[in-house]
Amino acid sequence: PRHKCGNQKSCPENYFAFKIISGAANVVGPSICFEDAILMSSVKNNIGRGLNIALVNGTNGKLLKTGSFDMYSG
């Protein structure tokens, strides 16, 4: 069976499913999946160099904000 975000197992009741994939240099970009919805990816063109962060409401699972922090340039 297929599980949310391509995870190997289903999450217990009252838990959110998520998957964070780190990028590989300039070849493969990072992605963040939450409850079977891609929040950030190179396809959505909303990722940046450094730390990519998605702020999600912990009660209802709604995406509030995305952003990135460039750790290389300071």
N, C-alpha and C positions, 0 to 999 in steps of 0.2 A: 504493500500500500504506500501511497505517497503521503508524506507528512509536510506540514507547513515549513516554508523556507528551505525545503530539501533536506531537513534534518533526518537523522537515522531513526529517531523515536518521536512519538507524540509527547507533548508537554502535559503535565497533570492539569486537572481542572483548576481554574483561577490563576493560571500562569500564562504569560505571553511567550510565544515562540519567536526566536530571533536567530540570526546568523550574521556574523561579521567576517568578511574576507579581506585580508590584507593584500595590498597591491604588490607587484613585482617590478621594481624600478619603473621605467617608462613603458614597459611592455604590457602589463596587465594592471588595470586600475582597481582600487578597493571598491567594495560594495557593502551596503548594510541592508539586510532584509528584516522586516518586523511584521509578524502575523501574516506572512505570505505576500507582503507588499514590499517592493524594492523602494527604499527611502532615498538611498544615495548610490550612484553608479556613474561610470563614464558615459553610459548611454543617456542618462538623464542630464549629463553635463553639469552636475552640482558637486563635484569633488575637487579637492585641491591638494597641493603638495603639503605633506606633514600629517597632522592629526585631523581626521574627519569625524565630526560629531553630529549626531541626530538627537535632538531633545524631544522626548515623547512623554505625554501625560500618562503617569503611572496608574491612573484610575480607569480611563476609558481607552487608552492606547492610541490616541490621536497624535499625529505629528505636529509639534509646535514650531520647531525651527531646525534648520541645518546650517552647518558652517565648518570652516576648516581653519586650522592654526598652522602657519608655516614655521616649522621648528628649525629650518635650515638658515633662513635669512635673518632670524631673530625677530 
